[in-house]
């Protein structure tokens, strides 16, 4: 039996799960899968909201037919043109040739670049509406969350916000579709990993989108994103998370990420971590950049205020996996962190010196002096590592306030 889920009066979830794809965008691991969420309103006019990846077309079309029978699909609303959501557009248009494709001017430009010209466009702009019968749609432009054509669609009678990629996350929907049916701790980890790696650098545009939604003075009963759970019980929680993340708010904690060839840089990382623990810091995450995919490291870097980076020298440069991580951190435009730097060198340097260049560029507050041990760390090097840990702990403990991290545990 094909799974379609009733969201509310005449509104259905018709998404699909993808547990086969190994890398999202051929970059980000999908160890826990991903869902491609699409929705349908069956009214006097039938409207579909976004589609699915092209590997799931047959299942998707069968779901639509199971709900509407011999009726036509009148409108396809495209909130986001990325191929994981537009992969079935041509197939849907072929099945229902009279359907009108609803989007903004930039939507159609990107649509034609991907799939060629299509007829029957219905262009919408800020604040435009589209009646379906008992239901009416209101369109909200949210550019660069996270592509230039992105928009959201609000159904006015049931108060459903079809939000595109905003408020979504990794993780297949394994039975449960709604926020009150799933383990939210699992999904919030994957939602933060999605946000920090895919959307994060566009925080200012997320803030503009949130302000626009707030200024509309509309009630939101359900948030229906294109990935992850549908938020029907506590939509305010995911909005609050997005608000915190896009403002760069953090929790107390330290991420230590390092690249080590023979374990010497790793010894320095362990020394720093132990000292942080002695000082009362409990959220400490140590990552070997060669073992853990950078998306998980970036997710925690987005979460915690303290960042300590270590690299051995490698062919007069930074260790390759650390170089890739640092490049991603730089690209993510993460702001306002505390930073420590350590590493090793042997016949040449390059690890610590390049981390120092990164520090100069980010202008984050640096703790302690950068420590570079010659081949293997000696007592004096470990002493300097202790200084990094102590100064990091001092800054974090100074910021400690009652309820500072309340937002991170509200929904668990």
C-alpha positions in Angstrom: 0.0 0.0 0.0 1.3 3.4 -1.0 1.7 5.7 2.0 -0.2 9.0 1.8 -0.9 10.9 5.1 -3.7 13.2 5.8 -2.4 16.5 7.3 -5.8 18.2 7.6 -9.0 18.8 5.6 -8.2 17.7 2.0 -4.4 18.2 2.5 -2.1 15.3 2.2 1.6 14.4 2.5 2.7 12.6 -0.6 6.5 12.5 0.0 8.9 9.7 -0.4 11.9 8.3 1.5 15.4 7.9 0.0 17.5 5.3 1.9 19.6 4.5 -1.1 21.5 7.7 -1.9 24.8 7.7 -0.1 25.7 11.4 -0.5 23.3 14.3 -0.5 24.3 16.7 -3.3 27.2 14.2 -3.8 28.8 15.7 -0.7 26.9 15.1 2.6 26.5 11.6 4.0 23.0 10.3 4.4 23.7 7.6 6.9 20.1 8.0 8.2 18.5 8.6 4.8 16.4 11.6 3.7 12.8 12.3 2.8 11.6 14.4 -0.2 8.4 15.9 1.0 5.6 16.9 -1.4 2.1 17.8 -0.6 -1.3 17.9 -2.3 -4.6 19.8 -1.7 -7.6 18.2 -3.2 -10.2 21.0 -3.6 -12.2 22.3 -6.5 -8.7 22.8 -7.9 -6.0 20.3 -7.2 -2.6 21.8 -6.1 0.7 19.9 -5.6 3.5 21.5 -3.7 7.0 20.7 -5.0 7.8 17.3 -6.3 10.5 14.7 -5.6 13.8 13.4 -6.8 13.8 11.8 -10.3 14.6 8.4 -8.8 11.2 8.2 -7.1 8.9 9.3 -10.0 6.7 6.2 -10.4 5.9 5.9 -6.7 5.2 9.6 -6.6 2.8 9.7 -9.5 0.9 6.6 -8.1 0.4 8.4 -4.8 -1.1 11.4 -6.6 -3.5 9.2 -8.6 -4.5 7.3 -5.5 -5.8 10.5 -4.0 -7.4 12.3 -7.0 -8.4 9.4 -9.3 -9.4 10.8 -12.7 -9.2 14.4 -11.7 -6.5 16.7 -13.1 -3.7 18.4 -11.2 -4.4 22.0 -11.8 -1.4 23.7 -10.2 2.1 22.7 -9.3 3.5 25.2 -6.8 7.3 25.3 -7.0 8.7 26.7 -3.8 12.3 25.6 -4.6 13.8 24.5 -7.9 16.7 22.3 -6.6 16.5 19.0 -8.5 15.8 16.9 -5.4 12.4 18.8 -5.4 11.9 19.4 -9.0 13.0 16.1 -10.4 9.5 15.0 -11.2 8.3 18.2 -12.8 8.5 17.0 -16.4 6.9 13.7 -15.5 4.0 15.4 -13.7 3.5 17.8 -16.6 3.5 14.9 -19.0 0.8 13.1 -16.9 -1.3 16.2 -16.4 -0.5 18.4 -19.5 -3.0 21.1 -18.5 -1.4 21.9 -15.1 -0.2 25.4 -14.5 3.3 25.7 -13.0 3.2 28.3 -10.2 6.3 30.2 -9.3 8.0 33.5 -9.4 10.0 35.0 -12.3 13.3 33.5 -11.0 11.6 30.1 -10.7 10.9 29.9 -14.4 14.4 31.0 -15.4 15.9 28.2 -13.4 13.2 25.7 -14.5 14.0 26.3 -18.1 17.8 26.0 -17.5 17.2 22.6 -16.0 14.4 21.2 -18.0 13.8 23.4 -21.0 10.8 25.7 -21.8 7.3 24.7 -20.5 4.0 26.3 -21.2 1.2 27.4 -18.8 3.2 29.4 -16.3 1.4 31.2 -13.5 3.7 33.8 -12.1 3.2 35.0 -8.6 4.9 37.7 -6.5 5.0 38.9 -2.9 1.5 38.8 -1.3 -0.3 37.3 -4.3 -3.0 34.8 -3.6 -4.5 31.8 -5.5 -7.9 30.4 -4.7 -8.4 26.6 -4.9 -12.0 26.5 -3.7 -12.3 26.3 0.1 -8.6 26.8 0.3 -6.6 29.9 -0.6 -2.8 30.2 -1.1 -0.7 33.2 -0.1 2.8 33.5 -1.5 5.8 34.8 0.4 9.1 35.5 -1.3 12.1 34.2 0.7 15.1 34.6 -1.7 18.4 33.0 -0.8 16.9 30.6 1.7 18.9 29.1 0.2 18.5 29.7 -3.6 17.5 33.0 -5.3 14.1 31.7 -6.4 13.0 30.2 -3.0 9.6 31.2 -1.7 7.0 29.8 0.8 3.3 29.2 0.3 0.8 29.7 3.1 -2.7 28.1 3.1 -4.9 30.5 4.8 -7.8 28.4 6.1 -5.8 25.6 7.7 -2.8 27.9 8.5 -0.3 25.6 6.8 3.1 27.0 5.8 4.7 25.1 2.9 8.2 26.2 3.6 10.4 24.6 1.0 13.9 23.7 2.3 13.5 26.0 5.3 12.8 24.2 8.6 13.8 20.8 7.0 16.5 18.3 7.8 18.2 15.1 6.9 16.8 11.7 8.0 14.2 9.5 6.4 10.7 9.4 7.9 10.6 5.9 9.3 6.9 5.5 9.9 6.3 8.8 11.7 5.7 11.9 9.6 4.7 14.5 12.2 6.8 16.0 15.0 4.7 14.3 17.6 5.3 10.9 16.1 9.1 10.8 16.0 12.1 11.1 18.3 12.9 14.8 18.0 16.3 14.5 19.5 17.4 12.3 16.5 15.8 14.7 14.0 17.1 17.9 15.6 20.7 16.6 15.2 20.0 15.9 11.6 18.2 19.2 11.1 21.1 21.1 12.6 23.5 19.2 10.3 21.3 20.1 7.3 21.0 23.8 8.3 24.7 24.3 9.2 26.0 22.7 5.9 23.3 23.7 3.4 21.6 26.9 4.6 23.9 28.2 7.3 25.9 30.8 5.4 22.7 32.6 4.5 21.8 33.4 8.1 21.0 37.1 7.3 18.5 36.0 4.6 16.9 33.5 7.0 16.5 36.4 9.5 14.8 38.5 6.8 12.5 35.6 5.9 11.6 35.1 9.6 10.9 38.8 10.0 8.7 38.8 6.8 6.6 35.9 8.2 6.3 37.6 11.5 5.3 40.9 9.9 2.5 39.1 8.1 0.9 38.5 11.5 -0.3 35.1 10.4 -1.0 32.1 12.6 1.0 29.0 11.7 -0.6 25.8 12.8 1.5 23.5 10.6 4.9 23.8 9.0 5.4 21.5 6.0 9.0 21.5 4.8 10.4 19.6 1.9 12.7 17.5 4.1 12.1 16.0 7.5 9.1 15.9 9.9 5.9 17.9 9.4 5.6 20.2 12.4 1.9 20.1 13.5 2.2 20.1 17.3 5.1 22.5 18.0 5.9 24.6 14.8 7.2 27.3 17.1 10.1 25.1 18.2 11.6 24.7 14.7 11.1 28.5 14.1 12.9 29.2 17.3 15.8 27.0 16.3 16.1 28.7 13.0 16.0 32.0 14.7 18.8 31.0 17.1 21.0 29.4 14.4 20.6 32.2 11.9 21.6 34.7 14.6 24.7 32.7 15.4 23.6 31.9 19.0 25.6 29.1 20.6 25.7 26.7 23.5 28.5 26.3 26.0 30.9 23.7 24.6 34.1 23.1 22.6 34.8 21.3 19.4 38.3 20.1 19.0 39.1 19.0 15.4 42.5 17.9 14.3 44.5 16.2 11.6 47.3 13.8 12.7 49.5 11.5 10.7 51.2 9.5 13.5 49.2 10.5 16.7 51.3 13.3 18.0 48.8 16.1 17.2 46.1 13.8 18.6 48.0 13.7 21.9 47.8 17.4 22.1 44.0 17.3 21.4 43.5 14.8 24.2 45.5 17.0 26.6 43.5 20.0 25.9 40.2 18.1 26.3 41.2 16.7 29.6 42.0 20.1 30.9 38.7 21.5 29.7 36.9 18.7 31.5 38.9 19.5 34.7 37.6 23.1 34.4 34.0 22.0 34.3 33.3 22.1 30.6 31.0 19.1 29.8 30.2 19.5 26.1 33.5 18.5 24.5 33.6 17.0 21.0 36.9 15.7 19.6 37.0 14.9 15.9 39.7 13.3 13.8 39.1 15.1 10.5 40.3 12.0 8.7 37.7 9.8 10.3 34.6 12.0 10.6 32.9 13.6 7.7 33.2 17.4 7.9 29.4 17.8 7.9 29.1 16.4 11.4 32.0 18.5 12.6 30.5 21.7 11.0 27.2 20.9 12.7 28.8 20.9 16.2 30.9 24.0 15.3 27.6 25.7 14.5 26.3 24.5 17.9 29.2 25.4 20.3 31.0 28.6 21.1 34.6 27.1 21.5 36.5 25.9 18.5 40.1 24.4 18.8 41.8 23.4 15.6 44.9 21.3 15.3 47.0 20.2 12.3 50.3 18.5 11.6 52.3 19.8 8.7 51.9 18.0 5.4 54.1 18.7 2.4 54.7 22.3 3.7 51.0 22.8 4.2 48.0 21.9 6.4 47.0 18.3 6.7 44.5 17.8 3.7 41.4 16.9 5.7 42.0 19.9 8.0 42.5 22.1 5.0 39.1 21.0 3.6 37.4 21.5 7.0 38.9 25.0 7.4 37.8 25.9 3.9 34.3 24.8 4.7 34.2 26.7 8.0 35.4 29.8 6.1 32.7 29.4 3.4 30.0 28.9 6.1 30.7 32.5 7.4 30.4 31.4 11.0 30.9 34.3 13.3 31.7 35.1 16.9 33.6 32.0 18.2 36.5 31.5 20.6 39.4 29.9 18.8 42.5 27.9 19.8 45.2 26.6 17.5 47.8 23.8 17.9 49.7 21.3 15.9 53.0 19.8 15.0 55.8 20.2 12.4 58.9 18.2 11.5 61.2 19.0 8.6 58.8 21.7 7.5 55.9 23.7 9.0 52.6 24.6 7.3 49.9 23.3 9.6 49.9 25.8 12.4 51.0 28.7 10.1 48.0 28.2 7.8 45.7 27.9 10.8 47.1 31.2 11.9 46.1 32.7 8.6 42.6 31.4 9.0 42.5 33.0 12.5 43.5 36.4 11.0 40.8 36.1 8.4 38.0 35.1 10.8 38.9 37.6 13.5 37.6 35.3 16.1 38.9 35.8 19.6 41.9 33.6 20.0 42.7 31.8 23.3 46.3 31.2 24.3 49.2 31.3 21.9 49.2 29.0 18.9 51.3 25.9 19.8 53.5 24.1 17.3 55.4 21.1 18.6 58.5 19.9 16.8 57.7 16.3 15.6 56.2 15.3 18.9 54.9 17.3 21.8 57.2 17.9 24.8 56.3 19.0 28.3 56.6 22.7 27.4 54.2 22.1 24.5 51.7 20.4 26.7 51.9 23.3 29.1 51.0 25.7 26.3 48.1 23.4 25.4 46.9 23.8 29.0 46.9 27.5 28.6 44.7 27.2 25.5 42.3 25.1 27.5 42.3 27.3 30.6 41.7 30.5 28.6 38.9 28.8 26.7 37.3 27.6 29.9 37.6 31.1 31.4 35.8 32.7 28.6 33.0 30.0 28.4 32.5 30.1 32.2 32.3 33.9 32.1 29.4 33.6 29.6 27.6 31.0 31.6 24.2 32.3 32.6 21.0 30.6 33.9 18.8 29.2 31.1 21.4 30.3 28.5 21.0 26.9 26.7 17.3 26.5 27.3 16.4 26.6 23.6 18.5 23.6 22.9 16.5 21.3 25.2 13.0 22.7 25.0 11.6 20.0 22.7 13.4 17.0 24.0 
